[in-house]
Amino acid sequence: MTQTAEKQALSATRWSVVLIIWAAGLGAGAQYGKISIVFDRLSEMYPEAGNSLSLTMSMVGLMGILLGVVAGGFVAAFGYRRSLVWALWIGAAMSALQAIHLPYGLFLATRLIEGLSHLGIVVAAPTLIPQICIPRHRGTGLSIWSTFFGVSYALLVWFGLPLVAGWGVAALFAAHAGLMAVLALALGHMLTSVQVPPREAYPRLQGLPHLHLSIYRSPFRIAPAAGWLFYTTCFVAFLTVLPPHLDPSVRVSVMSALPLVSIATSMTLGVWLLRRVAAVKVILTGFALAAAAAVWLWMMPGLPLACMGLAVAFGLVQGASFASVPQLNADPSEQAQANGAMSQAGNLGNALGTPLMVGAVAFAGYDGLMMTALLLFIGGFLVHLVLGRMRRETAPI
């Protein structure tokens, strides 16, 4: 890159690249969503799977739980651009294989490899976005990124389900493969002009336990993930467990609006706040509002307005959590580690949340659900307070 190009890159945010990277996030979200929306049809494709059919969802998350933290180090070593592009190509290849109706064991193998693809995208993409945004736009760029999961699910419902109804499940997998391939080609071209930090040395296998420990002990690198664990434990599980407790006449409209209000809040009020106050303060505000909304819902069960209040709170936590990564970690390699830890926390939260909420309802009904949610929101608030105090008392580890 020439000196003039470097100055231009630093003087303006390249929103077109940000949006294509966000589109890669939509593809990553679809790695979960494409199975979720056709889960009932998979039993027809694989009648021999029985109860193990749930593995088609958990295989992707398993890689994030096991390798999320170390993924940041490997992405920094392999290169942020290369990691994102290759993760997209791998995702395209796995979806293409799934479209040919593999035997069930091989299908599960493709889902496991798809987990590596997903991990590469969700670690590399949010680390690249701050590199192509000027400082005052980083919060906006990462708020856009934070919507990828919700928007991806919405698009799958609007366009994926009609595709499946007309052409079958294989057509959905083939369309996803095509999308990932197009994005890999586009980003392979566009990212060549993006200035990125130099590649790091590959982590040594014997050093991986120490790497985990150093990230977990750092109140800078672990903070986004620590709050994210409480958020993800509650968000998807709440969407799953709350509907039976809503009036049937408003159930569909409320549950459809909840994720959309969350996304809208992240992109409006969240962005406005992030330009004025630190991301961690926005997260704390979100958790405090979520706790208040949980008490409101507890006192007035199923009240639609209280549900929308909770959605607003979710939106604040969602965008600000990603924005906190570069605010707390100036070095790109540390940002990659923090994003890897967020991936690990998110997958762990998604895995634990629904069983936890279902168990709470089974034990204590609606009161148990709301008490569990309230404790999670208070936990997210307190962990950020504690880590904030630790950051004030210590230098980065």
C-alpha positions as CSV (number, residue, x, y, z in Angstrom):
1,M,0.0,0.0,0.0
2,T,1.4,3.5,-0.9
3,Q,1.8,6.2,1.7
4,T,-1.0,8.2,0.1
5,A,-3.3,5.2,0.3
6,E,-2.4,4.6,3.9
7,K,-3.3,8.2,4.8
8,Q,-6.6,7.8,2.9
9,A,-7.4,4.6,4.7
10,L,-6.8,6.3,8.1
11,S,-8.8,9.4,7.3
12,A,-12.1,7.7,6.3
13,T,-14.0,4.6,7.3
14,R,-14.5,2.1,4.5
15,W,-18.1,1.3,5.1
16,S,-18.4,-0.9,2.0
17,V,-15.8,-3.3,3.5
18,V,-17.5,-3.1,6.9
19,L,-20.8,-4.2,5.3
20,I,-19.2,-7.0,3.3
21,I,-17.5,-8.3,6.5
22,W,-20.9,-8.0,8.2
23,A,-22.4,-10.1,5.4
24,A,-19.8,-12.7,6.2
25,G,-21.2,-12.6,9.7
26,L,-24.7,-13.3,8.3
27,G,-23.1,-16.4,6.7
28,A,-21.7,-17.4,10.0
29,G,-25.0,-16.9,11.7
30,A,-26.6,-19.1,9.0
31,Q,-24.3,-21.9,10.0
32,Y,-26.5,-22.2,13.0
33,G,-29.7,-20.9,11.6
34,K,-29.9,-23.2,8.5
35,I,-30.1,-26.2,10.8
36,S,-32.5,-24.5,13.3
37,I,-35.2,-23.6,10.7
38,V,-35.2,-27.1,9.1
39,F,-34.6,-29.2,12.3
40,D,-38.0,-30.8,12.0
41,R,-37.2,-31.9,8.4
42,L,-33.8,-33.4,9.3
43,S,-35.5,-36.3,10.9
44,E,-37.0,-37.2,7.5
45,M,-33.5,-37.0,5.9
46,Y,-31.8,-39.0,8.7
47,P,-34.5,-41.2,10.4
48,E,-31.7,-43.4,11.8
49,A,-30.3,-40.4,13.9
50,G,-32.9,-40.6,16.6
51,N,-32.1,-38.4,19.6
52,S,-28.6,-37.8,18.4
53,L,-30.1,-35.4,15.8
54,S,-29.5,-32.6,18.3
55,L,-25.8,-33.0,17.6
56,T,-26.3,-31.3,14.3
57,M,-26.8,-28.1,16.2
58,S,-24.2,-28.6,19.0
59,M,-21.3,-29.7,16.8
60,V,-20.7,-26.1,15.6
61,G,-20.8,-24.7,19.1
62,L,-18.6,-27.4,20.5
63,M,-15.6,-26.1,18.5
64,G,-16.2,-22.6,19.9
65,I,-16.3,-23.9,23.5
66,L,-13.1,-26.0,23.1
67,L,-11.0,-23.7,20.9
68,G,-12.5,-20.2,21.3
69,V,-9.7,-18.8,23.5
70,V,-6.8,-20.2,21.5
71,A,-8.4,-19.3,18.2
72,G,-7.4,-15.7,18.7
73,G,-3.7,-16.7,18.7
74,F,-3.9,-18.9,15.6
75,V,-5.9,-16.3,13.7
76,A,-3.3,-13.6,14.6
77,A,-0.6,-16.0,13.4
78,F,-2.3,-17.1,10.2
79,G,-3.4,-13.6,9.4
80,Y,-6.7,-11.8,9.9
81,R,-7.4,-11.5,6.1
82,R,-6.4,-15.0,5.3
83,S,-8.3,-16.5,8.3
84,L,-11.5,-14.8,7.3
85,V,-11.3,-15.7,3.6
86,W,-10.3,-19.3,4.2
87,A,-13.0,-19.7,6.9
88,L,-15.6,-18.6,4.3
89,W,-14.2,-21.1,1.7
90,I,-14.3,-23.9,4.3
91,G,-17.9,-23.0,5.2
92,A,-18.8,-22.9,1.5
93,A,-17.3,-26.4,1.0
94,M,-19.0,-27.9,4.0
95,S,-22.4,-26.5,2.9
96,A,-21.9,-27.8,-0.6
97,L,-21.1,-31.3,0.8
98,Q,-24.2,-31.2,3.0
99,A,-26.3,-30.4,-0.1
100,I,-25.6,-33.8,-1.6
101,H,-27.2,-35.7,1.3
102,L,-24.2,-37.3,2.9
103,P,-24.6,-40.3,5.3
104,Y,-25.4,-39.1,8.8
105,G,-21.9,-39.7,10.3
106,L,-20.3,-37.7,7.5
107,F,-22.9,-35.0,7.9
108,L,-21.9,-34.6,11.5
109,A,-18.2,-34.4,10.4
110,T,-19.0,-31.5,8.1
111,R,-20.8,-29.8,11.0
112,L,-17.7,-30.2,13.2
113,I,-15.5,-28.7,10.5
114,E,-18.1,-26.0,10.0
115,G,-17.5,-25.1,13.6
116,L,-13.9,-24.3,12.8
117,S,-15.1,-22.1,9.9
118,H,-17.6,-20.3,12.2
119,L,-14.8,-19.7,14.8
120,G,-12.5,-18.3,12.2
121,I,-15.2,-15.8,11.0
122,V,-16.3,-14.6,14.4
123,V,-12.7,-14.1,15.6
124,A,-11.2,-12.5,12.5
125,A,-14.1,-10.3,11.4
126,P,-14.6,-8.2,14.5
127,T,-10.9,-7.8,14.8
128,L,-10.6,-6.5,11.3
129,I,-13.5,-4.0,11.6
130,P,-11.7,-1.6,14.0
131,Q,-8.7,-1.6,11.5
132,I,-10.9,-0.2,8.8
133,C,-12.8,2.3,10.9
134,I,-11.6,5.6,12.1
135,P,-11.8,5.8,16.0
136,R,-15.1,7.6,16.3
137,H,-16.8,5.0,13.9
138,R,-15.5,1.8,15.6
139,G,-18.5,1.6,18.0
140,T,-20.9,2.0,15.1
141,G,-19.0,-0.6,13.0
142,L,-19.0,-3.1,15.8
143,S,-22.6,-2.4,16.6
144,I,-23.4,-3.3,13.0
145,W,-21.4,-6.5,13.4
146,S,-23.2,-7.4,16.6
147,T,-26.5,-7.7,14.7
148,F,-25.3,-10.5,12.5
149,F,-27.0,-13.4,14.4
150,G,-30.4,-11.8,14.7
151,V,-30.5,-10.5,11.1
152,S,-29.3,-13.9,9.8
153,Y,-32.1,-15.7,11.5
154,A,-34.7,-13.2,10.3
155,L,-33.5,-13.6,6.7
156,L,-33.5,-17.3,6.9
157,V,-37.1,-17.2,8.1
158,W,-38.2,-14.8,5.4
159,F,-36.3,-16.3,2.5
160,G,-34.9,-19.7,3.6
161,L,-38.2,-21.3,4.6
162,P,-39.9,-20.5,1.3
163,L,-36.8,-21.9,-0.5
164,V,-37.0,-25.1,1.5
165,A,-40.8,-25.3,0.9
166,G,-40.3,-25.1,-2.8
167,W,-37.0,-26.9,-3.4
168,G,-36.2,-28.9,-0.3
169,V,-33.5,-28.7,2.5
170,A,-30.6,-29.4,0.0
171,A,-31.5,-26.2,-1.8
172,L,-31.0,-24.2,1.4
173,F,-27.6,-25.8,2.0
174,A,-26.6,-25.1,-1.6
175,A,-27.7,-21.5,-1.4
176,H,-25.6,-21.1,1.7
177,A,-22.6,-22.6,0.0
178,G,-23.0,-20.2,-2.9
179,L,-23.3,-17.2,-0.5
180,M,-20.2,-18.1,1.4
181,A,-18.2,-18.6,-1.8
182,V,-19.3,-15.2,-3.2
183,L,-18.3,-13.6,0.1
184,A,-14.9,-15.3,0.0
185,L,-14.3,-14.1,-3.5
186,A,-15.4,-10.5,-2.6
187,L,-13.4,-10.3,0.6
188,G,-10.4,-12.0,-1.0
189,H,-10.3,-9.0,-3.4
190,M,-11.4,-6.2,-1.1
191,L,-9.2,-7.0,1.9
192,T,-6.0,-6.9,-0.2
193,S,-6.1,-3.1,0.1
194,V,-6.8,-3.1,3.9
195,Q,-3.8,-2.5,6.1
196,V,-3.6,-5.1,8.8
197,P,-1.2,-5.7,11.7
198,P,1.8,-8.0,11.0
199,R,1.2,-11.7,11.7
200,E,2.2,-13.1,15.1
201,A,4.2,-16.3,15.8
202,Y,2.0,-19.4,16.1
203,P,1.2,-20.4,19.7
204,R,3.1,-23.4,20.9
205,L,1.1,-26.3,22.0
206,Q,2.8,-26.5,25.3
207,G,2.0,-22.9,25.9
208,L,-1.7,-23.2,25.3
209,P,-2.6,-23.7,29.0
210,H,-0.6,-20.6,29.9
211,L,-2.4,-18.7,27.1
212,H,-5.8,-19.6,28.5
213,L,-4.6,-18.6,32.0
214,S,-3.2,-15.3,30.8
215,I,-6.4,-14.3,29.0
216,Y,-8.7,-15.4,31.9
217,R,-6.5,-13.5,34.4
218,S,-6.5,-10.3,32.3
219,P,-9.3,-7.9,33.3
220,F,-8.9,-6.3,29.9
221,R,-9.1,-9.3,27.6
222,I,-11.6,-11.3,29.5
223,A,-14.1,-8.5,30.3
224,P,-16.1,-8.6,27.1
225,A,-16.4,-12.4,27.3
226,A,-17.3,-12.4,31.0
227,G,-20.3,-10.2,30.4
228,W,-21.2,-11.9,27.2
229,L,-21.5,-15.3,29.0
230,F,-24.3,-13.9,31.2
231,Y,-26.0,-12.3,28.2
232,T,-25.9,-15.3,25.9
233,T,-27.0,-17.7,28.7
234,C,-30.1,-15.7,28.9
235,F,-30.9,-14.3,25.4
236,V,-31.6,-17.4,23.3
237,A,-32.9,-19.4,26.3
238,F,-35.4,-16.6,27.1
239,L,-36.7,-16.6,23.5
240,T,-37.1,-20.3,23.8
241,V,-38.8,-20.6,27.3
242,L,-40.8,-17.4,27.6
243,P,-43.4,-17.9,24.8
244,P,-45.7,-20.3,26.8
245,H,-46.0,-17.7,29.5
246,L,-47.3,-15.0,27.1
247,D,-51.0,-14.5,26.1
248,P,-51.6,-16.5,22.9
249,S,-53.1,-13.5,21.2
250,V,-49.8,-11.5,21.4
251,R,-47.3,-14.4,21.6
252,V,-46.2,-14.4,18.0
253,S,-46.1,-10.6,17.6
254,V,-44.1,-10.1,20.8
255,M,-41.6,-12.9,20.2
256,S,-41.1,-11.6,16.6
257,A,-40.6,-8.1,17.8
258,L,-38.2,-8.8,20.6
259,P,-35.1,-9.6,18.6
260,L,-35.9,-6.8,16.1
261,V,-36.3,-4.2,18.9
262,S,-33.0,-5.5,20.3
263,I,-31.2,-5.0,16.9
264,A,-32.9,-1.6,16.4
265,T,-31.8,-0.4,19.9
266,S,-28.2,-1.5,19.3
267,M,-28.1,0.5,16.0
268,T,-29.7,3.6,17.3
269,L,-29.6,4.3,21.0
270,G,-26.6,2.0,21.4
271,V,-24.6,3.8,18.7
272,W,-25.5,7.2,20.1
273,L,-24.3,6.2,23.6
274,L,-21.1,4.6,22.3
275,R,-20.1,8.0,20.8
276,R,-20.4,9.6,24.2
277,V,-19.5,7.2,26.9
278,A,-17.3,4.1,27.3
279,A,-18.6,0.8,26.1
280,V,-18.4,-0.8,29.5
281,K,-20.7,1.9,30.9
282,V,-23.2,1.1,28.1
283,I,-23.0,-2.6,29.0
284,L,-23.6,-1.8,32.7
285,T,-26.6,0.3,31.7
286,G,-28.0,-2.5,29.6
287,F,-27.7,-5.1,32.4
288,A,-29.2,-2.7,34.9
289,L,-32.2,-2.1,32.6
290,A,-32.5,-5.8,31.9
291,A,-32.7,-6.5,35.7
292,A,-35.4,-3.8,36.0
293,A,-37.3,-5.3,33.1
294,A,-37.1,-8.7,34.6
295,V,-38.6,-7.4,37.9
296,W,-41.3,-5.7,35.8
297,L,-42.1,-9.0,34.0
298,W,-42.0,-10.9,37.2
299,M,-44.6,-8.5,38.8
300,M,-46.7,-8.3,35.6
301,P,-46.3,-11.7,33.9
302,G,-46.3,-11.6,30.1
303,L,-46.7,-7.9,29.8
304,P,-45.7,-7.0,26.2
305,L,-44.3,-3.6,27.1
306,A,-42.1,-5.2,29.7
307,C,-40.8,-7.6,27.1
308,M,-40.0,-4.7,24.8
309,G,-38.1,-3.1,27.7
310,L,-36.1,-6.2,28.0
311,A,-35.4,-6.2,24.3
312,V,-34.0,-2.6,24.6
313,A,-31.7,-3.7,27.4
314,F,-30.5,-6.6,25.3
315,G,-29.7,-4.3,22.4
316,L,-27.5,-2.1,24.6
317,V,-25.5,-5.1,25.9
318,Q,-25.2,-6.6,22.5
319,G,-23.5,-3.8,20.6
320,A,-21.4,-2.4,23.4
321,S,-19.9,-5.8,24.3
322,F,-18.3,-6.0,20.9
323,A,-17.3,-2.3,21.0
324,S,-15.6,-2.9,24.4
325,V,-13.0,-5.2,22.8
326,P,-10.9,-2.5,21.0
327,Q,-11.6,0.0,23.8
328,L,-10.1,-2.3,26.4
329,N,-7.4,-3.9,24.2
330,A,-5.4,-1.6,21.9
331,D,-3.2,-4.3,20.4
332,P,-4.9,-6.3,17.5
333,S,-3.5,-9.6,18.7
334,E,-5.1,-9.0,22.1
335,Q,-8.3,-8.0,20.4
336,A,-8.3,-11.3,18.6
337,Q,-7.8,-13.1,21.9
338,A,-10.7,-11.2,23.4
339,N,-12.9,-12.0,20.5
340,G,-11.9,-15.7,20.7
341,A,-12.9,-15.6,24.4
342,M,-16.2,-14.0,23.5
343,S,-16.8,-16.8,21.0
344,Q,-16.1,-19.4,23.7
345,A,-18.3,-17.6,26.2
346,G,-21.1,-17.2,23.7
347,N,-21.2,-20.8,22.7
348,L,-21.0,-21.9,26.3
349,G,-23.8,-19.6,27.2
350,N,-26.0,-20.8,24.4
351,A,-25.3,-24.4,25.4
352,L,-26.1,-23.8,29.1
353,G,-28.9,-21.3,28.9
354,T,-31.8,-23.4,27.6
355,P,-31.3,-26.4,30.0
356,L,-30.9,-23.9,32.9
357,M,-34.1,-22.0,32.1
358,V,-36.1,-25.2,31.4
359,G,-34.8,-26.6,34.7
360,A,-35.8,-23.4,36.5
361,V,-39.3,-23.5,35.1
362,A,-39.6,-27.2,35.9
363,F,-38.6,-26.5,39.5
364,A,-40.4,-23.3,40.3
365,G,-42.5,-22.3,37.3
366,Y,-42.6,-18.8,36.0
367,D,-41.2,-17.5,39.3
368,G,-38.1,-19.7,38.8
369,L,-37.7,-18.4,35.2
370,M,-37.7,-14.8,36.2
371,M,-35.5,-15.3,39.3
372,T,-32.9,-17.1,37.1
373,A,-33.0,-14.3,34.5
374,L,-32.7,-11.6,37.2
375,L,-29.7,-13.4,38.8
376,L,-28.0,-13.6,35.4
377,F,-28.5,-9.9,34.7
378,I,-27.2,-9.0,38.2
379,G,-24.3,-11.3,37.6
380,G,-23.4,-9.6,34.3
381,F,-23.6,-6.2,36.0
382,L,-21.4,-7.3,38.9
383,V,-18.7,-9.0,36.9
384,H,-18.2,-5.9,34.9
385,L,-18.0,-3.8,38.0
386,V,-15.4,-6.2,39.5
387,L,-13.3,-6.3,36.4
388,G,-13.5,-2.6,36.1
389,R,-12.1,-2.2,39.6
390,M,-9.3,-4.7,38.7
391,R,-8.4,-2.7,35.6
392,R,-8.0,0.5,37.7
393,E,-5.7,-1.4,40.1
394,T,-3.5,-3.2,37.7
395,A,-1.7,-2.9,34.4
396,P,-2.7,-5.2,31.5
397,I,-1.5,-8.8,32.0
